[in-house]
Structures are given as structure tokens and as C-alpha cells.
């Protein structure tokens, strides 16, 4: 039989060793070296307009553009190019006031992890009114209220020694010409004021377009072409669409609303789903994680419900958006967003 006293001694010795390591900072080093999720370190440029391309630098990104969700405020930016350390993203349309810039948070969601937010200044140029053309020249152009000049009367001739000077007979005054009316200044239509955000009663849920891409790679070996650094992608095996339905379509505070997610199979093969990832942004706060699939297989030319989410609409909600990304067993990625606008 083993000695219980020796067992207690070993436990006490192990606890003391752990405390010693923790005091020395070794445990902290181990936790620090544990790999983490994606990280966003820099935006180039850090000021852009809707439609401009911005380069996101960091680490832990996915080399497949469709596997990265880039949230610019509460909208999704289209990922044009992707690598492990860099993403090229198109700035989406945002509600902005012309002539002013707004600071919006930018985050990258990869898989089940999201980066911390970086700040991007998004702006719209102010509308500049055309300059007024010069006024047409006219008799009244010399000054407001001035009368037209009257020709001066000729000076009287001086008298000579042989003939006495005679008083000049008064000459009739020439009638004053009536000044022509000044040409009217051209009028410009007033600049329309910037449209304020729609009140909640007039806003609705807007569906974006589905992005489809294959995560599988192929080797690039093209004769006569330099292929170093070339990333050749495989076309998706089966085309499909992610669709949303929100009920009720117009929400008000206190309403219980439901978001139903569909997958439409536009191809001739079955789509067998592997997993789903959901990212919801409410008032700039991101909540993301894996979703539960209600259906894992969609037949050709079929449309199945793959997920459903319900919550209560709060009166504090000013911006709302949901992104859904689903991946098939063939490596096809289907991604779409719905936003409250």
C-alpha cells in the first residue's frame, strides 16, 4: 500500500512549484505565446470615401476573400483581395453629411474570432455651387440709381473787337433718354439640404448580394508567364445564394422579430453544408460566433431554411446588420448581409 503521507507531500510540492512559476512570470509567458485570432494593425489610407479601396494590414487573415468579414461601421465592405497579412476592401455606402467626415470602426471577422476595432475617417465632398456669370453690360452698369449722361452744350464763342458780343439765344435741352432696364441676374436653384437619416418608421431591412467563392487552391503553372506570387483560385463547384426574411418587415420598439436564413441552390449538384458563422452588429457592437444549422443539405434548384434567429427590438437601436457565412463540404463559401437602413 502506498503511504498517504507521501502522496500529500507530492501534492504540496507540486502546488508550491506552480506558485513559484507563477511568481516568476513563467505561466504568463506560456499564456502569451498561445496563438490567438486575427489582428488588425494598420489602415492605408486612414481616410477614404465610399467606393474607395482601403488596405488593411495585420495578421491571421484568411487568404480567401470570401472567408473574411470586414465590418465598416455597421456595413460590410467588399473584400477585393486577401492574403494572410493584408486585405484590400472597398468602403461601403454609409449615411454621411456632405462636407463632413465621420470616424467609423473597422473590424475583421475570420472564422470564430474578430479583431479589435481600428478607426477609419469616411467623408463626402461638399457640393460646390457654380460661380455667377458677370452681369450683362448696359446703360445702368455704371452704378445703381445713376442717370444716363447728357451731352454737354457747346461753349459760347468769344466776342471780337468789331462786333459786340451778343447774348446767346437759349438752346432747347435735349430730352433725357430713358435708361434701359438692367439685365436680370441669373438665378440658381438652391442646393438641396443633406437628407437626414430616415425615421425608424420609414426604415426597412435591405438585402445585399451573395458572394460565392471556393476556398480551395490550384497550382499556377502557365508556360511563358511568371507565376511567382500568383494565386489561382478554383471556381465554386455549386452556385448558390444566401437569402434573408425578416418578420415583421418594419419593426418598432418592443416588437419580437425573427430573421430566417435561406440557402438557394442554383446548381445541379447537392450542397452539403459543413458549418455556418454569424456576425451581428448593433449600434457598432459586434457579436459573432458559429450558428446552428437547421438543414445541412440543399438539393439542386431547391431553397431550404438553414437558420432562424429571434430577439426583441429595443428603442435604443439606431444601426443593425447581420452577416451570415456558410461553407460546404466542397469548400464553397456563401456569404451575404442584411442591414436595417
VEXTIRO-299639 format. One record per residue (C-alpha): residue in one letter; residue number from 1; x, y, z. Coordinates in steps of 0.1 Angstrom, whole numbers. Example, Ala and Ser with C-alpha at 12.3 -4.5 7.8 and 13.67 -1.06 7.14 Angstrom:
   code   pos       u       v       w
      A     1     123     -45      78
      S     2     137     -11      71
END
This chain:
   code   pos       u       v       w
      X     1       0       0       0
      X     2      12      35      -8
      X     3      18      59      20
      X     4      -9      86      21
      X     5      16     110      38
      X     6      40     107       8
      X     7      10     115     -16
      X     8       1     146       3
      X     9      37     156       2
      X    10      39     153     -36
      X    11       7     174     -40
      X    12      21     201     -17
      X    13      54     201     -36
      X    14      36     205     -69
      X    15      14     233     -56
      X    16      45     251     -44
      X    17      62     247     -77
      X    18      32     262     -96
      X    19      31     291     -72
      X    20      69     296     -78
      X    21      65     295    -116
      X    22      36     320    -115
      X    23      56     343     -93
      X    24      84     342    -118
      X    25      61     350    -147
      X    26      66     317    -165
      X    27      29     310    -166
      X    28      23     344    -181
      X    29      48     338    -208
      X    30      31     305    -217
      X    31      -2     322    -220
      X    32      12     350    -240
      X    33      28     326    -265
      X    34      -5     308    -271
      X    35     -17     316    -306
      X    36     -46     339    -309
      X    37     -71     351    -336
      X    38     -67     377    -363
      X    39     -52     411    -355
      X    40     -57     445    -373
      X    41     -27     468    -371
      X    42     -30     495    -398
      X    43     -53     511    -424
      X    44     -39     526    -456
      X    45     -52     552    -461
      X    46     -70     560    -429
      X    47     -93     585    -446
      X    48    -114     575    -476
      X    49    -148     580    -494
      X    50    -175     553    -501
      X    51    -163     533    -530
      X    52    -126     538    -523
      X    53    -103     509    -516
      X    54     -85     507    -483
      X    55     -57     483    -474
      X    56     -60     465    -441
      X    57     -27     452    -426
      X    58     -24     428    -398
      X    59     -21     390    -393
      X    60     -43     360    -391
      X    61     -64     368    -421
      X    62     -77     342    -445
      X    63     -62     341    -479
      X    64     -97     336    -494
      X    65    -115     369    -497
      X    66    -149     354    -490
      X    67    -137     339    -457
      X    68    -131     374    -442
      X    69    -159     396    -430
      X    70    -149     432    -429
      X    71    -173     454    -410
      X    72    -171     492    -417
      X    73    -194     507    -391
      X    74    -225     485    -394
      X    75    -220     477    -431
      X    76    -199     451    -448
      X    77    -171     461    -471
      X    78    -164     440    -502
      X    79    -130     422    -499
      X    80    -113     426    -533
      X    81     -80     408    -525
      X    82     -68     388    -495
      X    83     -37     373    -480
      X    84     -26     362    -445
      X    85     -14     397    -437
      X    86     -33     421    -460
      X    87     -68     427    -472
      X    88     -80     451    -499
      X    89    -115     463    -490
      X    90    -140     486    -508
      X    91    -156     511    -485
      X    92    -194     506    -485
      X    93    -221     533    -487
      X    94    -226     550    -453
      X    95    -250     577    -441
      X    96    -228     608    -443
      X    97    -232     646    -444
      X    98    -215     662    -474
      X    99    -185     682    -464
      X   100    -181     664    -431
      X   101    -161     633    -422
      X   102    -172     606    -397
      X   103    -150     582    -377
      X   104    -163     546    -381
      X   105    -148     514    -366
      X   106    -134     488    -388
      X   107    -131     451    -377
      X   108    -122     419    -394
      X   109    -140     386    -386
      X   110    -122     354    -395
      X   111    -138     321    -385
      X   112    -149     324    -349
      X   113    -127     353    -339
      X   114    -127     391    -346
      X   115    -101     418    -344
      X   116    -102     448    -322
      X   117    -116     479    -339
      X   118     -95     504    -359
      X   119    -107     539    -368
      X   120    -114     550    -404
      X   121    -124     585    -414
      X   122    -151     584    -441
      X   123    -161     615    -459
      X   124    -182     630    -488
      X   125    -171     661    -507
      X   126    -194     692    -503
      X   127    -213     702    -534
      X   128    -198     735    -548
      X   129    -222     760    -565
      X   130    -211     773    -599
      X   131    -198     809    -599
      X   132    -222     836    -611
      X   133    -215     848    -646
      X   134    -207     886    -649
      X   135    -238     908    -654
      X   136    -245     920    -689
      X   137    -232     954    -696
      X   138    -258     981    -700
      X   139    -265    1018    -695
      X   140    -271    1013    -658
      X   141    -239     993    -653
      X   142    -220    1024    -641
      X   143    -238    1025    -608
      X   144    -272    1019    -592
      X   145    -295    1049    -594
      X   146    -273    1069    -616
      X   147    -288    1088    -646
      X   148    -276    1085    -681
      X   149    -250    1111    -691
      X   150    -264    1141    -712
      X   151    -243    1155    -739
      X   152    -227    1188    -728
      X   153    -238    1220    -745
      X   154    -211    1237    -768
      X   155    -192    1266    -752
      X   156    -202    1301    -765
      X   157    -178    1317    -789
      X   158    -159    1348    -775
      X   159    -168    1383    -789
      X   160    -144    1401    -813
      X   161    -135    1439    -813
      X   162    -155    1447    -845
      X   163    -188    1431    -834
      X   164    -201    1434    -799
      X   165    -209    1402    -782
      X   166    -245    1392    -783
      X   167    -262    1371    -757
      X   168    -266    1336    -770
      X   169    -301    1325    -775
      X   170    -311    1297    -752
      X   171    -310    1263    -768
      X   172    -336    1237    -762
      X   173    -324    1210    -739
      X   174    -322    1176    -754
      X   175    -346    1151    -738
      X   176    -330    1127    -714
      X   177    -330    1092    -727
      X   178    -348    1067    -706
      X   179    -322    1042    -692
      X   180    -327    1006    -703
      X   181    -336     982    -676
      X   182    -306     963    -662
      X   183    -303     926    -673
      X   184    -316     903    -645
      X   185    -290     882    -627
      X   186    -292     845    -634
      X   187    -308     826    -606
      X   188    -295     793    -593
      X   189    -317     766    -578
      X   190    -309     763    -541
      X   191    -287     734    -531
      X   192    -309     707    -516
      X   193    -301     701    -480
      X   194    -284     668    -470
      X   195    -310     642    -465
      X   196    -314     633    -428
      X   197    -315     597    -417
      X   198    -349     582    -422
      X   199    -370     579    -391
      X   200    -374     544    -377
      X   201    -409     541    -391
      X   202    -397     545    -427
      X   203    -365     523    -425
      X   204    -365     488    -437
      X   205    -343     457    -440
      X   206    -322     457    -471
      X   207    -306     425    -485
      X   208    -272     427    -502
      X   209    -258     404    -529
      X   210    -244     370    -521
      X   211    -206     364    -526
      X   212    -197     329    -537
      X   213    -161     316    -538
      X   214    -142     284    -534
      X   215    -116     282    -507
      X   216     -96     255    -525
      X   217     -65     265    -543
      X   218     -49     252    -576
      X   219     -12     254    -586
      X   220      -4     280    -612
      X   221      20     267    -639
      X   222      14     287    -671
      X   223      40     283    -698
      X   224      56     316    -708
      X   225      42     335    -678
      X   226      58     344    -645
      X   227      37     327    -618
      X   228      56     336    -587
      X   229      31     350    -562
      X   230       1     343    -584
      X   231     -28     329    -565
      X   232     -51     310    -589
      X   233     -85     302    -574
      X   234    -109     274    -583
      X   235    -144     283    -593
      X   236    -171     272    -569
      X   237    -185     237    -575
      X   238    -221     248    -570
      X   239    -236     283    -572
      X   240    -260     293    -546
      X   241    -275     323    -527
      X   242    -279     332    -491
      X   243    -313     349    -486
      X   244    -330     365    -455
      X   245    -365     371    -444
      X   246    -373     394    -415
      X   247    -407     395    -399
      X   248    -422     420    -393
      X   249    -406     439    -422
      X   250    -409     472    -403
      X   251    -401     470    -366
      X   252    -408     492    -337
      X   253    -396     491    -301
      X   254    -409     461    -282
      X   255    -416     440    -313
      X   256    -405     404    -313
      X   257    -387     400    -347
      X   258    -374     369    -364
      X   259    -346     366    -390
      X   260    -350     335    -412
      X   261    -319     325    -433
      X   262    -323     305    -465
      X   263    -298     289    -489
      X   264    -309     286    -525
      X   265    -291     260    -547
      X   266    -288     273    -582
      X   267    -267     244    -594
      X   268    -272     208    -605
      X   269    -255     191    -575
      X   270    -264     188    -538
      X   271    -249     214    -515
      X   272    -239     197    -482
      X   273    -231     223    -456
      X   274    -202     220    -432
      X   275    -206     250    -409
      X   276    -221     285    -405
      X   277    -208     317    -389
      X   278    -230     346    -379
      X   279    -218     382    -371
      X   280    -244     407    -358
      X   281    -236     444    -353
      X   282    -260     465    -332
      X   283    -251     502    -326
      X   284    -215     494    -336
      X   285    -212     465    -311
      X   286    -202     432    -327
      X   287    -215     398    -316
      X   288    -202     369    -336
      X   289    -199     331    -334
      X   290    -209     299    -350
      X   291    -246     293    -358
      X   292    -267     261    -356
      X   293    -276     247    -390
      X   294    -312     236    -392
      X   295    -306     219    -426
      X   296    -272     205    -438
      X   297    -282     196    -473
      X   298    -299     215    -501
      X   299    -309     197    -533
      X   300    -305     211    -569
      X   301    -328     240    -576
      X   302    -341     239    -540
      X   303    -343     265    -513
      X   304    -341     254    -476
      X   305    -342     272    -443
      X   306    -308     268    -428
      X   307    -311     290    -396
      X   308    -335     312    -377
      X   309    -329     339    -350
      X   310    -354     358    -328
      X   311    -350     387    -305
      X   312    -368     418    -292
      X   313    -363     451    -309
      X   314    -351     478    -285
      X   315    -358     515    -287
      X   316    -321     522    -284
      X   317    -312     505    -317
      X   318    -300     530    -343
      X   319    -280     507    -366
      X   320    -284     470    -372
      X   321    -267     445    -396
      X   322    -263     407    -398
      X   323    -237     388    -418
      X   324    -240     350    -425
      X   325    -212     329    -439
      X   326    -218     292    -447
      X   327    -192     267    -460
      X   328    -199     235    -479
      X   329    -181     202    -477
      X   330    -166     210    -511
      X   331    -150     242    -498
      X   332    -175     266    -514
      X   333    -182     297    -493
      X   334    -215     316    -495
      X   335    -217     350    -477
      X   336    -244     377    -475
      X   337    -256     406    -453
      X   338    -289     422    -444
      X   339    -289     456    -428
      X   340    -316     480    -414
      X   341    -315     512    -435
END
